[in-house]
């Protein structure tokens, strides 16, 4: 189980790297400090992807997608988002 979580975390980290989003990775989520946090949060929410927005610091937390379909949705949403930001 731990190895699976770690591999999924690496995949999420790689996706965020491709999107040029700075982040820190844990086995369960990626923490993304960015001035665009609120905008990213809203754009992903519009597509039904819920992430954690930190209110007192400009950052978001993205949890591991639960399955491959969700991972593809997140990737597509992030690609779409980069055109808007």
C-alpha positions as CSV (number, residue, x, y, z in Angstrom):
1,X,0.0,0.0,0.0
2,X,2.8,2.4,1.0
3,X,4.6,1.8,-2.3
4,X,1.4,2.4,-4.3
5,X,0.8,5.7,-2.5
6,X,4.3,6.8,-3.1
7,X,4.2,6.0,-6.8
8,X,0.8,7.9,-7.1
9,X,2.4,10.9,-5.2
10,X,5.3,10.9,-7.7
11,X,2.9,10.9,-10.6
12,X,1.0,13.9,-9.1
13,X,4.3,15.7,-8.5
14,X,5.4,15.1,-12.1
15,X,2.1,16.5,-13.3
16,X,2.6,19.7,-11.2
17,X,6.2,20.0,-12.5
18,X,4.9,19.9,-16.1
19,X,2.5,22.7,-15.2
20,X,5.4,24.7,-13.7
21,X,3.7,24.7,-10.3
22,X,6.2,24.8,-7.4
23,X,5.2,22.2,-4.7
24,X,6.2,20.0,-1.9
25,X,5.2,16.3,-2.0
26,X,4.0,13.9,0.7
27,X,2.7,10.4,0.2
28,X,-0.9,11.7,0.3
29,X,-0.9,15.1,-1.2
30,X,1.1,18.0,-2.8
31,X,1.3,21.4,-1.2
32,X,1.4,24.2,-3.8
33,X,2.4,27.7,-2.6
34,X,1.4,30.1,-5.3
35,X,0.1,33.6,-5.7
36,X,-2.5,32.1,-8.0
37,X,-3.9,29.7,-5.3
38,X,-7.4,31.2,-5.1
39,X,-7.7,31.4,-8.9
40,X,-6.6,27.8,-9.3
41,X,-8.9,26.7,-6.6
42,X,-11.9,28.3,-8.3
43,X,-11.1,27.1,-11.8
44,X,-10.7,23.5,-10.6
45,X,-13.9,23.8,-8.5
46,X,-15.8,24.9,-11.6
47,X,-14.8,21.5,-13.1
48,X,-15.8,19.5,-10.1
49,X,-12.3,19.0,-8.7
50,X,-12.1,19.9,-5.0
51,X,-8.8,20.9,-3.5
52,X,-7.9,22.6,-0.2
53,X,-7.4,26.4,-0.3
54,X,-5.5,27.9,2.6
55,X,-7.1,31.1,3.6
56,X,-4.2,32.8,5.4
57,X,-1.4,32.0,3.0
58,X,-1.5,31.8,-0.8
59,X,-1.4,28.1,-1.2
60,X,-3.4,25.0,-2.1
61,X,-3.2,21.3,-1.3
62,X,-4.0,18.7,-3.9
63,X,-4.8,15.2,-2.7
64,X,-4.0,12.1,-4.7
65,X,-6.6,11.3,-7.3
66,X,-8.6,8.2,-6.2
67,X,-8.3,6.5,-9.6
68,X,-6.9,6.8,-13.1
69,X,-10.0,8.5,-14.4
70,X,-9.8,11.2,-11.7
71,X,-6.1,11.6,-12.5
72,X,-6.9,12.2,-16.2
73,X,-9.6,14.8,-15.2
74,X,-7.1,16.6,-13.0
75,X,-4.5,16.7,-15.7
76,X,-7.0,18.0,-18.3
77,X,-8.3,20.6,-15.9
78,X,-4.7,21.8,-15.1
79,X,-3.9,22.0,-18.8
80,X,-7.1,24.0,-19.4
81,X,-6.3,26.2,-16.4
82,X,-2.8,27.2,-17.7
83,X,-4.5,28.8,-20.7
84,X,-6.6,31.0,-18.4
85,X,-3.9,32.1,-15.9
